[in-house]
Amino acid sequence: MSNTSDTQLADFCSITGVNDIDSARQYLTVSDGDLQQAISLYFEGGQASAASQITPNERQPIAEAVN
């Protein structure tokens, strides 16, 4: 089992935008504590499942996101 530090969790959340610490911990556990690998896994496939947890009220309209 990997030893996931609070710093790794904070870095993962900051870079990916994930707000769920348990999800961040899962990515880091699967990647054996390798932050770069965990981030890659998130952006290569896990992003869709995490993004689906955002409610419509939390999403910005496209026009605001572009500006």
C-alpha positions in Angstrom: 0.0 0.0 0.0 1.3 3.4 -0.8 1.9 6.2 1.7 -0.1 9.1 0.3 0.9 12.4 1.8 -1.4 15.4 2.4 0.9 17.4 0.0 0.4 14.8 -2.7 -3.4 15.0 -2.2 -3.4 18.8 -2.3 -1.2 18.8 -5.4 -3.4 16.3 -7.2 -6.6 18.3 -6.3 -5.0 21.6 -7.3 -3.8 20.3 -10.7 -6.8 18.3 -11.7 -9.6 20.3 -10.0 -10.9 17.3 -8.1 -12.5 18.3 -4.9 -13.1 14.9 -3.5 -10.1 13.8 -1.3 -11.2 10.1 -1.5 -11.1 10.2 -5.3 -7.7 11.8 -5.2 -6.5 9.2 -2.7 -7.8 6.4 -5.0 -5.8 7.8 -8.0 -2.7 8.1 -5.9 -3.1 4.6 -4.4 -3.6 3.0 -7.9 -0.5 4.8 -9.1 1.5 3.6 -6.0 2.0 7.2 -4.8 3.4 8.5 -8.1 1.8 11.9 -8.4 2.6 12.3 -12.1 1.2 8.9 -13.0 -2.0 9.6 -10.9 -2.5 12.9 -12.8 -2.0 11.1 -16.1 -4.5 8.5 -15.2 -7.0 11.1 -14.3 -6.7 13.0 -17.6 -6.5 9.9 -19.7 -9.7 8.3 -18.5 -10.9 9.2 -15.1 -11.8 12.8 -15.8 -15.1 11.9 -17.3 -16.3 10.1 -14.3 -15.1 12.8 -11.9 -16.6 15.6 -14.1 -20.0 13.8 -14.1 -20.1 14.4 -10.3 -20.3 18.1 -10.8 -23.8 19.4 -10.7 -25.1 21.7 -13.5 -25.1 24.7 -11.2 -21.3 24.3 -10.6 -20.5 24.4 -14.3 -19.6 27.7 -15.9 -21.4 28.6 -19.2 -19.1 28.1 -22.1 -18.9 31.9 -22.9 -17.6 32.6 -19.3 -15.1 29.8 -19.4 -13.5 31.0 -22.6 -13.1 34.6 -21.4 
